């Protein structure tokens, strides 16, 4: 009775687990994720470049703000210098007027002259100090503008990189398809499988990529490329192709092997949490398959 009850409960729960587990585990290859995994070598380069560009953007903005702040300080100091210069000039005029005073006011004028002289000296020292600060700030501003990328050049850099990326992708696509463009899809499909069987994986992958470009049995083509990456121990790449294959055709006859090799690939890349999800999903969805038996061994069941 207890076994019957447990069976009923499992029958109800397993489909729920499977429906929620597979999409989560197939998050591999998502470079927009906060914690991406299962990336191809190209996706890793794109992700790294994206991070570097983000850092450059932040640094460029900070530098632009720093330059603007320095310019404001320079303008303010120049205003102070002009004010001090006018004050010094006015004081000198007053000193000259005092010199022309008559003798009866000489005593008072001498005292006033001393005060004005002291003020002029103080103003002169302030001017020299302010001019020194302006000179230092000007040098710093020129250094920043010389050594760092400005907004215009940065935008040009990003545009050049994007153009280069498109050109590379186009060249790779043309290179992969030019040699197969005259072969019919059915014949190319057979050739790809033949190359796989004799372990000419490089040629087989190129043929399957061409089939994907033609949208000829793309689910199977992705699966086969995943298998060849798996055999080459390129586990991250394998996960990405398995993911795409499953998203195109989830009811394929090769799904048990796809799920098993996905789990193994995740385990090999250190993602044991998602690997367990796949092992359990495989056992629950295809319990009588030989792949399920192997999955149980990984789970130590």
C-alpha positions in Angstrom: 0.0 0.0 0.0 2.8 2.3 0.9 4.6 1.6 -2.4 1.4 2.3 -4.3 1.0 5.7 -2.5 4.6 6.6 -3.2 4.2 5.8 -6.9 1.1 8.0 -7.1 2.9 10.9 -5.5 6.0 10.5 -7.8 3.7 10.3 -10.8 2.2 13.7 -9.9 5.5 15.4 -8.9 8.0 14.2 -11.6 6.2 16.0 -14.6 6.3 19.2 -12.5 9.9 18.8 -11.8 10.7 18.0 -15.4 8.8 20.9 -16.8 10.6 23.3 -14.5 14.0 21.7 -14.5 14.9 21.5 -18.2 14.6 25.2 -19.1 16.6 26.2 -16.1 19.3 23.8 -16.7 19.4 24.8 -20.4 20.4 28.3 -19.4 23.9 27.6 -20.8 25.2 30.0 -23.4 23.2 33.0 -22.2 25.7 35.8 -22.1 23.1 38.2 -20.8 22.8 36.1 -17.6 24.4 37.5 -14.4 26.3 34.2 -14.1 26.7 32.8 -17.6 28.0 29.2 -18.1 28.3 26.8 -21.0 29.6 29.5 -23.3 31.3 28.8 -26.7 34.8 30.2 -27.3 33.2 32.9 -29.4 30.6 33.8 -26.7 33.4 34.0 -24.2 35.3 36.5 -26.4 32.1 38.5 -26.9 31.3 38.5 -23.1 34.9 39.5 -22.2 34.8 42.3 -24.8 31.5 43.4 -23.5 32.9 43.6 -20.0 36.0 45.5 -21.2 33.8 48.0 -23.2 31.7 48.5 -20.1 34.7 49.3 -18.1 36.0 51.7 -20.8 32.6 53.5 -20.8 32.6 54.0 -17.1 36.2 55.1 -17.1 35.6 57.5 -20.0 32.6 59.0 -18.3 34.6 59.5 -15.1 37.4 61.1 -17.0 35.0 63.4 -18.8 33.5 64.5 -15.5 37.0 65.0 -14.1 38.0 67.2 -17.0 34.8 69.2 -16.7 35.4 69.7 -13.0 39.0 70.9 -13.7 37.8 73.3 -16.3 35.3 74.8 -13.9 38.0 75.2 -11.3 40.3 76.9 -13.8 37.6 79.3 -14.8 36.9 80.1 -11.2 40.6 80.7 -10.4 40.9 82.9 -13.5 38.0 85.0 -12.2 39.7 85.3 -8.8 43.0 86.4 -10.5 41.2 89.1 -12.5 39.6 90.4 -9.3 42.9 90.4 -7.4 44.6 92.2 -10.3 42.0 94.9 -10.3 42.3 95.4 -6.6 46.1 95.6 -6.9 45.9 98.2 -9.7 43.4 100.3 -7.7 45.7 100.2 -4.6 48.7 101.4 -6.7 46.7 104.3 -7.9 45.8 105.2 -4.4 49.4 105.0 -3.4 50.4 107.5 -6.1 47.7 109.9 -4.9 49.0 109.7 -1.3 52.4 110.7 -2.5 51.0 114.0 -3.7 49.4 114.9 -0.4 50.7 118.0 1.4 53.1 117.8 4.4 50.4 118.3 7.1 48.8 115.0 6.1 52.1 113.3 5.6 52.0 111.4 8.9 48.6 110.0 8.3 49.4 109.3 4.6 52.5 107.4 5.6 50.5 105.2 7.9 47.9 104.6 5.1 50.7 104.0 2.6 52.1 101.3 4.8 48.8 99.6 5.0 48.2 99.8 1.3 51.7 98.5 0.6 51.0 95.5 2.8 47.7 94.9 0.9 49.4 95.1 -2.4 52.1 92.7 -1.4 49.4 90.3 -0.1 47.5 90.6 -3.4 50.6 90.0 -5.4 51.4 86.8 -3.5 47.8 85.6 -4.0 48.1 86.2 -7.7 51.4 84.3 -8.0 49.8 81.4 -6.0 46.7 81.4 -8.2 48.7 81.5 -11.4 50.7 78.5 -10.2 47.5 76.5 -9.5 46.1 77.4 -12.9 49.3 76.3 -14.6 49.2 72.9 -12.8 45.5 72.3 -13.6 46.1 73.2 -17.2 48.9 70.6 -17.4 46.7 68.0 -15.8 43.9 68.7 -18.2 46.1 68.5 -21.2 47.5 65.2 -19.9 44.0 63.7 -19.4 42.9 64.8 -22.9 46.1 63.4 -24.4 46.3 60.0 -22.6 42.6 59.0 -22.4 40.0 58.3 -25.1 37.5 61.1 -25.5 33.8 60.4 -26.2 34.1 60.8 -30.0 37.1 58.5 -30.3 35.5 56.0 -27.9 32.3 55.8 -30.0 34.4 55.4 -33.1 36.3 52.5 -31.4 33.0 50.8 -30.5 31.7 51.2 -34.0 34.9 49.9 -35.5 34.8 46.8 -33.3 31.1 46.1 -34.2 31.9 46.5 -37.9 34.9 44.1 -37.5 32.8 41.6 -35.7 30.2 41.6 -38.4 32.9 41.2 -41.1 34.4 38.3 -39.3 31.1 36.6 -38.9 30.3 37.1 -42.6 33.7 35.8 -43.7 33.3 32.7 -41.5 29.8 32.1 -42.9 31.0 32.5 -46.5 33.9 30.2 -45.9 31.7 27.5 -44.4 29.1 27.7 -47.1 31.1 28.4 -50.3 32.4 24.8 -50.5 29.0 23.3 -49.9 26.7 25.7 -51.8 26.5 23.4 -54.9 25.7 20.2 -52.9 22.0 19.4 -52.3 21.0 19.3 -48.7 20.1 15.6 -48.6 23.6 14.7 -50.1 25.3 17.1 -47.6 23.3 15.5 -44.8 24.6 12.0 -45.8 28.2 13.3 -46.2 28.1 15.0 -42.7 27.0 11.7 -41.1 29.7 9.7 -43.1 32.4 12.1 -41.9 31.1 11.7 -38.4 31.2 7.9 -38.6 34.9 7.9 -39.7 35.7 10.6 -37.1 36.5 13.4 -39.5 34.9 15.8 -37.1 36.2 19.0 -38.5 34.6 18.3 -41.9 31.5 16.9 -40.4 31.0 20.0 -38.2 31.4 22.2 -41.3 28.7 20.3 -43.1 26.3 20.3 -40.2 26.9 24.1 -39.8 26.0 24.5 -43.5 22.8 22.5 -43.0 21.9 24.7 -40.1 22.4 27.7 -42.3 20.0 26.1 -44.8 17.6 25.3 -42.0 17.8 21.6 -43.0 17.1 19.4 -40.0 18.6 22.0 -37.7 17.7 20.2 -34.5 19.6 17.1 -35.4 22.5 19.1 -36.8 22.9 21.0 -33.6 22.7 17.7 -31.7 25.5 16.1 -33.8 27.8 19.1 -33.5 27.1 18.9 -29.7 28.1 15.2 -29.9 31.4 16.0 -31.6 32.2 18.7 -29.1 31.4 16.2 -26.4 33.8 13.7 -27.9 36.5 16.3 -28.2 35.8 17.2 -24.5 34.8 20.7 -25.5 32.0 20.5 -22.9 30.9 24.1 -22.8 30.4 24.2 -26.5 28.6 20.9 -26.4 26.1 22.2 -23.8 25.3 25.2 -26.1 24.5 23.0 -29.1 22.5 20.5 -27.0 20.5 23.4 -25.6 19.7 24.7 -29.1 18.8 21.2 -30.3 16.4 20.6 -27.5 14.8 24.0 -28.0 14.1 23.1 -31.6 12.8 19.6 -31.1 12.3 18.3 -27.6 10.7 15.0 -28.6 13.5 13.7 -30.7 14.6 10.0 -30.4 18.0 11.1 -29.3 16.8 13.1 -26.3 17.9 10.6 -23.7 21.5 10.7 -24.9 21.3 14.5 -25.3 20.2 14.9 -21.7 22.8 12.4 -20.4 25.7 14.1 -22.3 24.4 17.5 -21.2 24.5 16.4 -17.6 28.0 14.9 -18.0 29.2 18.1 -19.7 27.9 20.2 -16.9 29.5 17.9 -14.3 32.8 18.1 -16.2 32.6 21.9 -16.2 32.0 21.9 -12.5 28.3 22.7 -12.6 27.2 19.8 -10.5 24.0 21.4 -9.4 22.6 21.6 -12.9 24.1 18.2 -13.7 22.0 16.6 -11.0 18.9 18.3 -12.3 19.5 16.7 -15.7 20.3 13.3 -14.3 17.1 13.3 -12.3 15.1 14.6 -15.2 16.5 11.9 -17.4 15.6 9.2 -14.9 12.2 10.6 -14.5 11.3 11.1 -18.1 13.0 8.1 -19.7 13.2 5.6 -16.8 13.7 2.5 -19.0 16.4 3.9 -21.2 20.1 2.8 -20.9 20.9 6.5 -20.4 18.7 6.5 -17.3 20.7 3.6 -15.9 23.9 5.5 -16.4 22.4 8.6 -14.9 21.6 6.6 -11.8 25.2 5.7 -11.5 26.2 9.3 -11.5 23.6 10.0 -8.9 24.8 6.9 -6.9 21.2 5.5 -6.8 
